[in-house]
Amino acid sequence: MRVVIAEDLFLLRDGLTRMLAAHGLDVTAAVDNGEDLLKALTGGSPGDPAGGPPDVAVVDVRLPPTFTDEGLRAALAARREIPGLPVLVLSQYVEQLYARELLAEGRGGIGYLLKDRVFDSRQFVDAVRRVAAGGTAMDPEVIARLLASNSGDDAISTLSPREREVLALMAEGRSNAAIAQRLTVTERAVAKHTASIFLKLRLQPSDDDNRRVLAVLAYLGR
Amino acid sequence: MSEAATAMAGRRPVRAGVRGGITATGQGLAFAGLAAAQLGLLLLLLFLLSLLGLAVVALLGNHGISVRQHAVLALVLLAAGLVVGRLAAVPSLLGLRNLARLTRRLVGDWAGVSVAESYRSLPSGSQPPFHERLYWLISDPATQRDLVWSAVDVVFGWLIAALPAIAIVTGFLLTGSGLGRRSGSSSSSAVVSAKPGAVGLPNVPTAVSHTHSAGAPLEVLFGLTLVCLGVAVAPWLLRGYTGLARTLLAPTGQAELAQRVHHLTQTRIETIDSGAAEIRRIERDLHDGAQARLVAVGMTLGAAEDLIGTRPDAARALLTEARASSALALAELRALVRGIHPPVLADRGLADAIRALALDSGLRVEVAADLPGRPPPPVESAAYFAVCELLANVSKHAGTRQAWIDLRHERGMLRVDVVDDGSGGADPTGGTGLRGIERRVAAFDGILALNSPAGGPTVATMEIPCALSSPKTSSY
């Protein structure tokens, strides 16, 4: 799997490259600014013989030269050019505003995580693979805030505490199997909760994990 | 039809002129009324001064009485002066000040020229002692100007204001008496001419009756002219009066400068104070939070290093702990930085930062922004934290979940409205939050206006003078 990394801090860029390589991913480009990122995402980098867009990009929000949300804007621009291009955005902060912008197209292949999440390399690489496969990986903090801003929602207030937990994990982008493992329950139990949640929120049930997650995120981001 | 329309059109300005004249007459009378009130207060002050003056005269003068009587008389007068002064000096000076304020406001409302005020603020402490209050009033150059104005107004100013009313009333009286005499003139001449021999001057009654019948129309004519003249000149005289008031009541350039210096000193002190307090808070947060956690991480890692050869399981547990600690340290740093300078504000500017704030507020907030560029960073920051506080107030006190925020730049001002449809009744003097916003905004010569009637809605409006920098062009 070919990965592009955009991160301006050398230590973190280097660490990410090593980590992903150690888990068998192929880092084809590691850039440190927005312009190079856009080139690497849309045109393929000069050092990459295979050329073409990567399978997934891991992008820091804040990049030179402006040191603002350069990385985010480059990622959004690249996705406008190549719809569905998988991008995992990393940041020191997570903002609902940015999460909503990333999710606005209603497509998968999007991740938005706190930089802290790289501490747990297994989970992090899992998130990278999930995004590359067209899934989503939303930071628990983003989901917590989305849920908090939906606290006045009548449908959500009818959910049981367990269903709420399942909803949060589902919104992060986890599969039923992963949720079952996390909550130490059976997959059947998770499936039951999921069905109940979809009924209460009046969402169209779907067997497809990704489509389900996007439906939930769209609901929360209304 | 068209002739009638022309006539109407010709009559309209006349009617408007008459209405304006009558209004101006009424306003002039109101000003004269204010002058009367000033006269009362001035007389009170004069009486007070004369008591004290008489005490001195009684002490020094020679009225052919004994020294002891001198002393007693002087003491009595002095005591009376002091008692009256203690009771009346500050209220009557304040009364004059309030009348001057009212005059300024009326001049602003009726003549359309706002007159600035420049009173010194009362020394600190809610109820300073009498002598401090008196000194504060007397030493203020604005009080002295108010006194000059009152004297001028009482001596002849009121006459300018009241002249139209006097003319109109006199005119009506003349007209009335003229009409009355005219209807009575025929009978009176008949009586006189009935017995010409009795008086012995047959010519005189005829002359009298002649004067009567010719004088009455003149009187009526003169009276009506006076009424018309009064109505006609009323606006001019009112303009003259308000001009005089403005000249005397507006602060001098020096007073304005002094006030400006005072304001700047005040806001500078407050800015420095709050800046220093903020830095202390950050230092304390770092010291107790992230720094302490990093020390713990270091110690845990050290312990893990010691154990890794002998008890790898224990070492692994310690490493997990260290990782959790470092994540907590990061979370604390994040919260801290958010309070210093929110990331979206740095990335995108005020409009998006406020949108992000609205999303996180837990309220339903509609944000409308029309900013063609970015205000200077300190202004952005002040406006952001002000909106932050206002939204927090909405969710804490307003009892509603709906709010609207409007951001725009007009006439050299950044204008921010925060509106909610809650229960209203917000009191800016109550909490420290609103006062804090005012202080923060005042450092940029900005203002916060709060309109929150009981029952709502609450409208908070902030205006900060600033220029916008040209918008940043994005390469994507």
Boltz contact constraints between the chains, C-beta under 6 A:
constraints:
  - contact:
      token1: [A, 68]
      token2: [B, 347]
      max_distance: 6.0
  - contact:
      token1: [A, 69]
      token2: [B, 347]
      max_distance: 6.0
  - contact:
      token1: [A, 73]
      token2: [B, 476]
      max_distance: 6.0
  - contact:
      token1: [A, 74]
      token2: [B, 476]
      max_distance: 6.0
  - contact:
      token1: [A, 77]
      token2: [B, 476]
      max_distance: 6.0
  - contact:
      token1: [A, 93]
      token2: [B, 334]
      max_distance: 6.0
  - contact:
      token1: [A, 93]
      token2: [B, 343]
      max_distance: 6.0
  - contact:
      token1: [A, 95]
      token2: [B, 344]
      max_distance: 6.0
  - contact:
      token1: [A, 95]
      token2: [B, 356]
      max_distance: 6.0
  - contact:
      token1: [A, 96]
      token2: [B, 359]
      max_distance: 6.0
  - contact:
      token1: [A, 97]
      token2: [B, 355]
      max_distance: 6.0
  - contact:
      token1: [A, 97]
      token2: [B, 356]
      max_distance: 6.0
  - contact:
      token1: [A, 97]
      token2: [B, 359]
      max_distance: 6.0
  - contact:
      token1: [A, 116]
      token2: [B, 327]
      max_distance: 6.0
  - contact:
      token1: [A, 116]
      token2: [B, 330]
      max_distance: 6.0
  - contact:
      token1: [A, 119]
      token2: [B, 323]
      max_distance: 6.0
  - contact:
      token1: [A, 148]
      token2: [B, 362]
      max_distance: 6.0
  - contact:
      token1: [A, 149]
      token2: [B, 359]
      max_distance: 6.0
  - contact:
      token1: [A, 149]
      token2: [B, 362]
      max_distance: 6.0
  - contact:
      token1: [A, 152]
      token2: [B, 401]
      max_distance: 6.0
